[in-house]
Amino acid sequence: MAVIEKRERKDGIKYRAKVRIHGFPTQEKTFDKISEAKIWAQQVESSIRKGEFLNVVKEAKKHNLSEVIARYRLEVLPNKALNTQRMENTYLKYWERELGEYALSYIDPQTISLKLTELKSSGDSRIKAIPDNPIPPQRLKSAKTIKHYRDHLEILFNNAKQWGWAGTSPLTQIQGPKRINNARTRYLDDSERESLLKACQSSPNKQLYPIVIFALSTGARLNEILKLTLNDVSLKNGQAILRETKNGETRTIPITSHLKDILEPHILWVKEQYSLQAHALKNQYLFPRTDGLAPIDIRKAWENARTKAEIQDFRFHDLRHSAASYLAMNGATLLEIAAVLGHKTLQMVKRYSHLSESHTANIVSKMNNTIFRTNS
């Protein structure tokens, strides 16, 4: 904001204009007339807010987006949860590839809008073509995904501004949608579930079936399941500890008797595989790849099993939706579903409310039929 101070001096009255904007050094100048002071203050404040102030322009031309990303990775990203770091790196890699060589001063709203449009039409990279699939899945990136890319670029510009490398973010002229509803309640019906489990059980990848059973039984995310080590699982206590969850918090989940029956022989097999390793490994994964150094990659096996089961429009993450839907249909409250899935609020599980309400209606109907039939 601008402030005009009246000063009485030996040579007469003077007017000192001061402009203070957060993140910028105070600018000041003295004038003989108050009108001149006001005009100067307005011009300086306007220039600063538009990012056209001399020092900012100089810095914005000096630094490109790759430098911002490098500093962000060094100073900001390490303070976030590991899952958040992995997610953000996806966005950072994209913007570094597309605009990394651009000086900050040359990244304008038009350029950003063009990149976001291209990104949307590029399709969802998580959906891969499967050989011999007569109907290859096709889906554009969702509005929510595009918003994530846009918002992370804005985060980069906001940090650049804090570091004195840029002025007003060009993203202020590119408004993302205020409300996005990407909620899915796609879940397997009885026939689909039977077909999928049969396909997984007959898969050449012998770890696919227990992983899918684990997801359906617990509602855990794939990344949470694959990060499990043998030490995280206690069949005796009937529980598993998820240490690298999406929100960065540790969560304990129950292991049901059916899942226990599946895991017992699997764990024996995994321990045998690790015993054959030349050197003892610190992290022994529950679902390891061949060398035991990292979790297994089941993407190809999953896609083949899904194709064999002739199930369309179904992602691995939808197993989590399936587990939540089955909970709702079996009488679980939204609070209970949120606890199982590891959500801190009920907002994310409201999508299952209609299934829970349907179950509640059936219970009330059965109760009424019973008491009124008895009294008649």
C-alpha positions in Angstrom: 0.0 0.0 0.0 1.0 3.6 -0.6 1.5 6.2 2.2 2.1 9.9 1.7 3.9 11.7 4.6 3.9 15.5 5.0 7.3 16.9 5.9 8.1 20.5 7.0 11.6 21.5 6.1 13.6 24.7 6.1 13.1 25.0 2.3 9.3 24.4 2.6 6.8 21.6 2.8 7.7 18.3 1.2 5.7 15.1 0.6 7.4 11.8 0.9 5.7 8.8 -0.8 6.3 5.3 0.5 5.1 2.1 -1.2 5.2 -1.1 0.8 4.3 -4.4 -0.8 4.9 -7.7 0.9 7.9 -9.4 -0.6 9.4 -6.3 -2.0 11.7 -3.7 -0.4 10.0 -0.4 0.5 10.2 2.2 -2.3 10.1 5.9 -1.4 10.6 9.3 -3.0 10.1 12.9 -1.9 8.1 15.5 -3.9 7.3 19.2 -3.7 3.6 18.6 -4.5 1.3 16.1 -3.0 -0.3 15.4 -6.4 3.1 14.4 -7.8 3.7 12.1 -4.8 0.3 10.4 -5.3 0.9 9.8 -9.0 4.3 8.4 -8.4 3.1 6.1 -5.6 0.2 4.8 -7.8 2.5 4.1 -10.7 5.1 2.3 -8.5 2.5 0.2 -6.8 0.8 -0.7 -10.1 4.2 -1.7 -11.5 5.0 -3.9 -8.6 1.7 -5.7 -8.6 1.9 -6.3 -12.3 5.4 -7.8 -11.8 6.9 -5.1 -14.0 9.0 -3.5 -11.4 12.6 -3.2 -12.6 14.2 -5.6 -10.1 11.5 -8.2 -10.6 11.7 -8.1 -14.4 15.5 -8.5 -14.2 15.2 -11.5 -11.9 12.3 -13.1 -13.9 14.5 -12.8 -17.1 17.5 -14.3 -15.2 15.8 -17.4 -13.9 14.0 -20.1 -15.9 11.4 -22.6 -14.6 13.9 -25.4 -14.3 15.8 -23.4 -11.7 12.6 -22.8 -9.8 11.8 -26.6 -9.9 15.4 -27.5 -8.8 15.2 -25.1 -5.8 11.7 -26.3 -5.0 12.9 -30.0 -5.0 15.8 -29.0 -2.7 14.1 -26.7 -0.2 10.3 -27.5 -0.2 9.6 -31.0 -1.4 11.7 -32.9 1.2 9.4 -31.5 3.9 6.4 -33.4 2.5 5.2 -37.0 2.9 6.9 -39.5 0.6 3.7 -40.3 -1.3 3.2 -36.5 -1.8 6.7 -36.2 -3.1 6.2 -38.9 -5.6 2.9 -37.4 -6.7 4.3 -33.9 -7.0 7.3 -35.2 -9.0 4.9 -36.3 -11.7 3.8 -32.7 -12.1 7.3 -31.2 -11.7 8.7 -33.5 -14.4 5.9 -32.5 -16.8 6.4 -28.7 -16.4 10.2 -29.1 -16.5 9.9 -30.9 -19.8 7.4 -28.5 -21.3 8.5 -25.1 -19.9 11.8 -25.7 -18.1 13.9 -23.7 -20.5 11.5 -20.7 -20.5 12.6 -17.6 -18.5 9.9 -16.9 -15.9 9.2 -13.5 -17.6 8.2 -15.3 -20.8 5.8 -17.8 -19.4 2.4 -16.1 -20.0 -1.2 -17.2 -19.6 -1.6 -18.0 -23.3 1.4 -20.4 -23.2 0.2 -22.1 -20.0 -3.4 -22.5 -21.4 -2.0 -24.1 -24.6 0.0 -26.6 -22.5 -3.0 -27.5 -20.3 -5.1 -28.1 -23.4 -2.5 -30.3 -25.0 -2.2 -32.2 -21.7 -5.9 -32.9 -21.5 -6.1 -34.2 -25.1 -3.0 -36.4 -24.5 -5.2 -38.9 -22.6 -4.8 -40.7 -19.3 -1.3 -42.3 -19.3 -2.4 -44.8 -16.7 -4.6 -46.5 -19.3 -2.4 -48.6 -21.6 -3.3 -50.5 -24.7 -3.4 -54.2 -24.2 -2.5 -56.6 -27.1 -5.4 -58.4 -28.7 -7.9 -56.3 -26.8 -10.7 -55.5 -29.4 -11.9 -52.5 -27.4 -8.8 -50.6 -26.2 -9.7 -48.2 -23.3 -9.7 -44.5 -24.2 -10.1 -41.7 -21.7 -9.0 -38.1 -21.5 -7.3 -36.8 -18.5 -10.0 -35.7 -16.0 -10.7 -32.1 -15.0 -9.4 -32.9 -11.5 -6.0 -34.1 -13.0 -5.7 -31.0 -15.1 -6.4 -28.9 -12.1 -3.6 -30.6 -10.2 -1.1 -29.8 -12.9 -2.3 -26.1 -13.0 -2.2 -25.7 -9.3 1.3 -27.1 -9.0 2.6 -24.7 -11.6 1.0 -21.9 -9.5 2.8 -23.2 -6.4 6.1 -23.0 -8.3 5.4 -19.3 -9.3 4.3 -18.5 -5.7 7.6 -19.8 -4.4 9.5 -18.0 -7.1 7.8 -14.8 -5.9 8.8 -15.5 -2.3 12.4 -15.9 -3.5 12.2 -12.6 -5.4 12.5 -14.3 -8.7 9.1 -13.4 -10.1 6.2 -10.9 -9.7 2.6 -11.7 -10.2 1.9 -15.3 -11.2 0.4 -15.7 -14.7 -1.8 -18.4 -13.2 -4.0 -15.6 -11.7 -5.5 -15.2 -15.1 -6.2 -19.0 -15.5 -8.9 -20.0 -13.1 -9.4 -23.7 -12.6 -12.9 -25.1 -11.9 -14.0 -24.3 -8.3 -15.8 -27.6 -7.8 -14.9 -30.9 -9.4 -16.8 -34.1 -8.9 -14.6 -37.0 -10.1 -16.0 -39.4 -7.5 -16.4 -42.9 -8.8 -18.5 -45.7 -7.2 -17.6 -48.3 -9.8 -17.5 -51.6 -8.0 -17.6 -55.3 -9.1 -20.9 -57.0 -9.1 -20.9 -60.7 -8.0 -20.4 -62.0 -11.5 -17.6 -59.6 -12.3 -15.9 -60.3 -9.1 -16.0 -64.1 -9.7 -14.6 -63.7 -13.2 -11.8 -61.3 -12.1 -10.7 -63.5 -9.3 -10.6 -66.6 -11.5 -8.5 -64.7 -14.1 -6.1 -63.5 -11.4 -5.8 -66.9 -9.9 -4.8 -68.4 -13.2 -2.4 -65.6 -14.0 1.3 -66.6 -14.6 2.1 -63.9 -12.0 1.4 -65.8 -8.8 1.5 -62.7 -6.7 -1.4 -61.0 -8.5 -4.1 -63.1 -6.8 -3.1 -62.4 -3.2 -2.6 -58.7 -4.0 -6.1 -58.4 -5.4 -7.6 -60.4 -2.5 -5.7 -58.0 -0.1 -7.1 -55.0 -1.9 -10.7 -56.3 -1.9 -10.5 -57.4 1.7 -9.0 -54.3 3.2 -9.7 -51.4 0.8 -6.0 -50.5 0.9 -4.4 -48.7 -2.1 -2.1 -50.5 -4.4 0.9 -48.4 -3.4 0.2 -49.1 0.3 0.0 -52.8 -0.3 3.2 -53.0 -2.4 5.2 -51.1 0.2 4.4 -53.6 2.9 7.3 -55.6 4.3 7.2 -59.0 6.0 7.7 -57.2 9.3 4.6 -55.1 8.7 2.3 -58.2 8.7 1.3 -60.2 11.7 -0.9 -63.1 10.9 -0.9 -64.1 14.5 -2.4 -60.8 15.6 -4.5 -60.6 12.4 -3.2 -57.1 11.3 -1.0 -55.3 8.9 0.7 -51.9 9.4 0.5 -49.5 6.4 3.4 -47.1 6.9 3.5 -45.1 3.7 -0.1 -44.0 3.3 -1.4 -41.2 1.1 -1.8 -38.8 4.0 1.6 -39.7 5.4 0.2 -41.3 8.5 0.6 -44.9 9.7 -2.6 -47.0 9.7 -3.3 -50.5 11.0 -5.7 -52.7 9.1 -7.3 -56.0 10.0 -6.4 -59.3 8.2 -9.5 -61.4 7.9 -9.5 -65.2 8.1 -9.9 -65.5 4.3 -7.0 -63.2 3.6 -5.0 -65.0 6.2 -5.5 -68.3 4.4 -4.3 -66.7 1.2 -1.2 -65.0 2.8 0.1 -67.9 4.9 1.4 -70.0 1.9 2.4 -66.8 0.1 4.6 -65.6 3.0 6.3 -69.0 3.3 7.1 -68.8 -0.4 8.4 -65.2 -0.1 10.7 -66.1 2.9 12.0 -69.0 0.9 12.8 -66.6 -2.0 14.6 -64.2 0.3 16.6 -67.1 1.9 18.1 -67.7 -1.6 19.5 -64.2 -1.9 23.3 -63.9 -1.6 23.0 -61.1 0.9 20.5 -60.4 3.6 18.2 -57.5 2.6 17.1 -54.8 5.1 13.6 -54.5 3.6 11.9 -57.8 2.7 8.8 -56.9 0.8 5.6 -58.9 1.2 5.2 -58.8 -2.6 8.8 -58.5 -4.0 10.1 -58.5 -7.5 12.5 -61.2 -8.5 15.7 -59.6 -7.0 13.8 -58.7 -3.8 15.1 -55.1 -3.9 11.8 -53.5 -4.6 8.0 -54.4 -4.8 6.7 -56.3 -7.8 5.2 -54.5 -10.8 1.8 -56.1 -11.5 0.6 -53.6 -14.1 0.9 -56.0 -17.1 -0.5 -59.0 -15.2 -3.4 -56.9 -13.9 -4.3 -55.6 -17.4 -4.1 -59.1 -18.9 -6.3 -60.6 -16.1 -8.9 -57.7 -16.5 -9.0 -58.3 -20.2 -9.4 -62.1 -19.7 -12.3 -61.5 -17.3 -13.8 -59.1 -20.0 -14.3 -56.3 -17.5 -14.4 -52.8 -18.9 -14.0 -49.4 -17.3 -12.4 -50.8 -14.2 -9.1 -49.7 -12.6 -7.1 -51.4 -9.9 -8.1 -48.5 -7.6 -11.7 -49.4 -8.1 -11.0 -52.5 -5.9 -10.8 -49.9 -3.1 -14.2 -48.6 -4.2 -15.5 -52.1 -4.3 -14.4 -52.8 -0.8 -16.0 -49.6 0.5 -19.2 -50.4 -1.5 -19.4 -53.9 0.0 -19.0 -52.4 3.5 -21.8 -49.9 2.9 -24.1 -52.6 1.5 -23.4 -54.7 4.6 -24.4 -52.0 7.0 -21.3 -50.1 7.7 -21.7 -46.4 8.6 -19.9 -43.7 6.7 -17.8 -43.1 9.8 -16.8 -46.8 9.8 -16.0 -46.8 6.1 -13.8 -43.7 6.5 -11.9 -45.4 9.3 -11.3 -48.5 7.2 -10.1 -46.5 4.2 -8.0 -44.1 6.3 -9.9 -40.9 5.5 -9.8 -38.2 8.1 -13.2 -36.7 7.1 -16.5 -38.1 5.8 -16.3 -36.0 2.6 -14.5 -38.7 0.6 -16.9 -41.5 1.6 -20.1 -39.6 0.9 -20.2 -41.3 -2.5 -21.1 -44.5 -0.8 -24.0 -43.0 1.2 -26.7 -44.2 -1.3 -25.6 -47.8 -0.9 -25.7 -47.5 2.9 -29.1 -45.8 2.7 -30.4 -48.6 0.5 -29.2 -51.2 3.0 -30.8 -49.2 5.9 -34.1 -49.0 3.9 -34.1 -52.8 3.5 -33.5 -53.3 7.2 -36.4 -51.0 8.1 -38.6 -52.7 5.6 -37.8 -56.1 7.0 -38.4 -54.9 10.5 -41.8 -53.4 9.6 -42.9 -56.5 7.7 -41.9 -58.6 10.8 -43.7 -56.6 13.5 -46.8 -55.8 11.5 -47.2 -59.3 10.2 -46.8 -60.6 13.7 -49.4 -58.1 15.1 -52.0 -58.8 12.3 
